[in-house]
Amino acid sequence: MLPRSGDVLHVTREASVQFVEPMLFRVIRVHDWPTYDGWVWLDGYELNASGEAVERRSIFVRIAGLMPVGSAPAVRTRNARVPRRRTGKLHLI
């Protein structure tokens, strides 16, 4: 299954030989560029141990080698917030 924007992945040598040192990666975008079957280009951020973005990167990886750590937040419908109700009281300063 393809990662989605917001997913956090553990990227290791299983995803590509270039990742001798594993890293955490938060996906920004999955490109629809033509590649080898089972491979994909991802744009995102390399994360440090605290989960903070330290470097923006584009990586070419094997989908089957990616290990999900966290998933993207659920898609929110437009205007899902409930507006605050006004009490009708006027406050003068």
C-alpha positions in Angstrom: 0.0 0.0 0.0 1.3 3.5 -0.9 2.1 5.9 1.9 0.1 9.0 2.3 1.0 12.6 3.1 1.6 12.8 6.9 2.7 9.2 7.3 5.8 8.6 9.3 8.0 5.7 8.0 11.0 3.9 9.3 13.3 3.7 6.2 16.0 1.1 6.3 18.1 -1.0 4.0 15.0 -3.0 3.2 13.6 0.0 1.3 16.9 0.7 -0.6 20.6 -0.1 -0.2 21.3 3.6 0.2 19.8 3.6 3.7 22.6 1.8 5.6 21.7 4.0 8.6 18.0 3.8 9.2 16.0 7.0 9.4 12.5 8.3 10.3 10.8 10.0 7.4 7.5 12.0 7.3 5.9 12.0 3.9 4.9 15.2 2.2 4.0 13.8 -1.2 4.1 10.6 -3.2 5.1 11.3 -6.8 3.2 9.6 -9.6 6.4 9.5 -11.7 6.9 6.3 -13.7 9.4 4.0 -11.9 10.2 0.3 -11.6 7.3 -1.8 -10.4 7.1 -1.6 -6.6 9.2 1.5 -6.3 8.2 5.1 -5.6 9.6 8.6 -5.2 8.7 10.3 -1.9 9.2 13.9 -0.8 9.3 14.5 2.9 11.3 15.3 6.0 14.0 13.3 7.7 13.1 13.3 11.4 15.4 13.3 14.5 14.8 11.0 17.5 12.4 13.6 18.9 10.3 13.6 15.7 11.4 17.0 14.6 12.1 17.7 10.9 15.8 18.2 10.3 16.1 18.0 6.6 13.8 18.0 3.5 14.6 15.1 1.2 13.3 13.2 -1.9 13.9 9.5 -1.7 13.5 6.6 -4.1 12.4 3.5 -2.2 10.9 0.1 -2.5 7.3 0.2 -1.1 7.5 -3.3 0.4 10.6 -2.2 2.4 8.9 0.7 4.2 7.9 0.2 7.8 5.0 2.5 9.0 5.6 4.1 12.4 2.6 6.4 12.5 -0.2 7.2 10.1 -1.5 10.4 8.7 -4.3 12.0 10.5 -7.8 11.2 9.4 -9.0 13.3 6.5 -11.2 16.1 7.9 -14.2 17.2 6.1 -14.4 20.8 5.1 -15.7 23.1 7.8 -15.7 20.3 10.4 -15.2 22.7 13.3 -18.3 23.7 15.2 -18.4 27.5 15.5 -18.7 29.0 19.0 -22.1 30.2 20.0 -22.4 33.8 20.9 -24.2 34.6 24.1 -25.6 37.9 22.9 -24.0 39.8 25.8 -22.1 43.0 24.9 -18.9 43.6 26.8 -17.6 47.1 26.9 -14.0 47.9 27.7 
